Amino acid sequence: MISFNQSDIFLITGASSGIGRAAALIMNELGASVIAVGRDTARLSSLKDEANNQNNFFIEEKDITEDIENLPEWVKSLAKKYGKLKGIILCAGESITEPLKVVDYNNTKKLMDLNYYAPLMITKAFADKRVNTGIENTIVYVSSFAVYRGNRGQIAYSGSKGAFLASLKTIANELIDKDIRINAVSPSHTDTNMIAKTINSGSMLNELKDKYIARPEDIANIIVFLSSNKSLWINGQDIIANRGAYYYTQEHLL
Ligand SMILES: NC(=O)c1ccc[n+]([C@@H]2O[C@H](COP(=O)([O-])OP(=O)(O)OC[C@H]3O[C@@H](n4cnc5c(N)ncnc54)[C@H](OP(=O)(O)O)[C@@H]3O)[C@@H](O)[C@H]2O)c1
């Protein structure tokens, strides 16, 4: 059975909603201390209210794209405040739908900031021995199945998520001697706030739900496994979480 100790402190970005929220609650239920990061204070507070072990549940309001260069300093300050980190879970992310003919440079840059540069700088900070515990440390990045499927209109999104996947094996190789593993999970559609942006209509959403749409907990459970010592031999991997469904009909997608 997967379990954590109170001294296992995990920083989770995107914890105020969806997949990150589910991961934060499960990690905490299994004994870990959680630093839940998001921009929305009200959502973070209600998340803490729901946590099983509230004494080990901390919330931090932060827009991780605001000052990306200084994210390492921010992560260091959290390690000073709460103690050295056992792991990080990089869940914060957004998507936009812009087919090639309307692709916008600034919108693409914003997605790269959120989905690539910010998690990269947090990863860099975590690798510092003043920040991590030095024993069986883990990083989990939430990418997307959009990287593989070629969803129409998701050029910038899949580019930004795929960029991190392209760096994954190199980071794994560089950190292996520090006892830090890094893995990713690439979910297909999951029932969160984000889904409205990528599925055409409510009725189609209902039609797809049972067969093709994951619950946030379905993805969170994979994140928890990759963050635990039950996955010690998995490193530098991306787990595609699509329940084996590679294509459902194109008209369901924008
Ligand atoms: N849902 C899907 O179908 C799906 C499929 C594949 C991959 N994913 C990936 O899964 C991850 C989680 O998404 P979700 O589906 O759970 O969506 P969600 O419910 O919309 O959650 C997104 C989270 O990211 C946070 N966030 C966004 N921009 C941020 C910023 N600038 N600074 C700090 N936090 C920020 C949000 O914080 P606030 O609440 O404060 O805004 C929220 O906690 C994302 O990386 C997404 O790309 C989702």
PDBQT file of the ligand as one rigid body, heavy atoms in Angstrom, charges set to zero:
ROOT
HETATM    1  N1  LIG A 301      -8.589  18.352 -18.093  1.00  0.00    +0.000 N 
HETATM    2  C1  LIG A 301      -8.037  17.776 -19.143  1.00  0.00    +0.000 C 
HETATM    3  O1  LIG A 301      -8.761  17.288 -20.045  1.00  0.00    +0.000 OA
HETATM    4  C2  LIG A 301      -6.537  17.666 -19.249  1.00  0.00    +0.000 A 
HETATM    5  C3  LIG A 301      -6.023  16.774 -20.204  1.00  0.00    +0.000 A 
HETATM    6  C4  LIG A 301      -4.645  16.672 -20.342  1.00  0.00    +0.000 A 
HETATM    7  C5  LIG A 301      -3.806  17.405 -19.535  1.00  0.00    +0.000 A 
HETATM    8  N2  LIG A 301      -4.327  18.272 -18.607  1.00  0.00    +0.000 N 
HETATM    9  C6  LIG A 301      -3.382  19.020 -17.779  1.00  0.00    +0.000 C 
HETATM   10  O2  LIG A 301      -3.664  18.757 -16.418  1.00  0.00    +0.000 OA
HETATM   11  C7  LIG A 301      -3.216  19.856 -15.627  1.00  0.00    +0.000 C 
HETATM   12  C8  LIG A 301      -4.324  20.232 -14.651  1.00  0.00    +0.000 C 
HETATM   13  O3  LIG A 301      -5.416  20.755 -15.391  1.00  0.00    +0.000 OA
HETATM   14  P1  LIG A 301      -6.936  20.545 -14.949  1.00  0.00    +0.000 P 
HETATM   15  O4  LIG A 301      -7.589  19.788 -16.015  1.00  0.00    +0.000 OA
HETATM   16  O5  LIG A 301      -6.984  20.057 -13.554  1.00  0.00    +0.000 OA
HETATM   17  O6  LIG A 301      -7.474  22.050 -15.107  1.00  0.00    +0.000 OA
HETATM   18  P2  LIG A 301      -8.038  23.100 -14.069  1.00  0.00    +0.000 P 
HETATM   19  O7  LIG A 301      -9.071  22.474 -13.228  1.00  0.00    +0.000 OA
HETATM   20  O8  LIG A 301      -8.383  24.279 -14.894  1.00  0.00    +0.000 OA
HETATM   21  O9  LIG A 301      -6.771  23.432 -13.143  1.00  0.00    +0.000 OA
HETATM   22  C9  LIG A 301      -5.711  24.221 -13.587  1.00  0.00    +0.000 C 
HETATM   23  C10 LIG A 301      -4.861  24.597 -12.405  1.00  0.00    +0.000 C 
HETATM   24  O10 LIG A 301      -3.728  25.344 -12.881  1.00  0.00    +0.000 OA
HETATM   25  C11 LIG A 301      -3.606  26.495 -12.082  1.00  0.00    +0.000 C 
HETATM   26  N3  LIG A 301      -2.982  27.586 -12.815  1.00  0.00    +0.000 N 
HETATM   27  C12 LIG A 301      -3.260  28.003 -14.068  1.00  0.00    +0.000 A 
HETATM   28  N4  LIG A 301      -2.493  29.068 -14.389  1.00  0.00    +0.000 NA
HETATM   29  C13 LIG A 301      -1.715  29.309 -13.291  1.00  0.00    +0.000 A 
HETATM   30  C14 LIG A 301      -0.730  30.281 -12.984  1.00  0.00    +0.000 A 
HETATM   31  N5  LIG A 301      -0.373  31.224 -13.862  1.00  0.00    +0.000 N 
HETATM   32  N6  LIG A 301      -0.122  30.250 -11.785  1.00  0.00    +0.000 NA
HETATM   33  C15 LIG A 301      -0.471  29.305 -10.874  1.00  0.00    +0.000 A 
HETATM   34  N7  LIG A 301      -1.405  28.366 -11.094  1.00  0.00    +0.000 NA
HETATM   35  C16 LIG A 301      -2.019  28.369 -12.285  1.00  0.00    +0.000 A 
HETATM   36  C17 LIG A 301      -5.033  26.854 -11.701  1.00  0.00    +0.000 C 
HETATM   37  O11 LIG A 301      -4.995  27.736 -10.592  1.00  0.00    +0.000 OA
HETATM   38  P3  LIG A 301      -6.239  28.761 -10.261  1.00  0.00    +0.000 P 
HETATM   39  O12 LIG A 301      -7.344  27.898  -9.742  1.00  0.00    +0.000 OA
HETATM   40  O13 LIG A 301      -5.729  29.613  -9.218  1.00  0.00    +0.000 OA
HETATM   41  O14 LIG A 301      -6.585  29.443 -11.537  1.00  0.00    +0.000 OA
HETATM   42  C18 LIG A 301      -5.597  25.485 -11.406  1.00  0.00    +0.000 C 
HETATM   43  O15 LIG A 301      -5.243  25.086 -10.104  1.00  0.00    +0.000 OA
HETATM   44  C19 LIG A 301      -2.860  20.977 -16.606  1.00  0.00    +0.000 C 
HETATM   45  O16 LIG A 301      -1.483  21.056 -16.714  1.00  0.00    +0.000 OA
HETATM   46  C20 LIG A 301      -3.505  20.525 -17.901  1.00  0.00    +0.000 C 
HETATM   47  O17 LIG A 301      -2.817  21.037 -19.017  1.00  0.00    +0.000 OA
HETATM   48  C21 LIG A 301      -5.674  18.403 -18.441  1.00  0.00    +0.000 A 
ENDROOT
TORSDOF 0
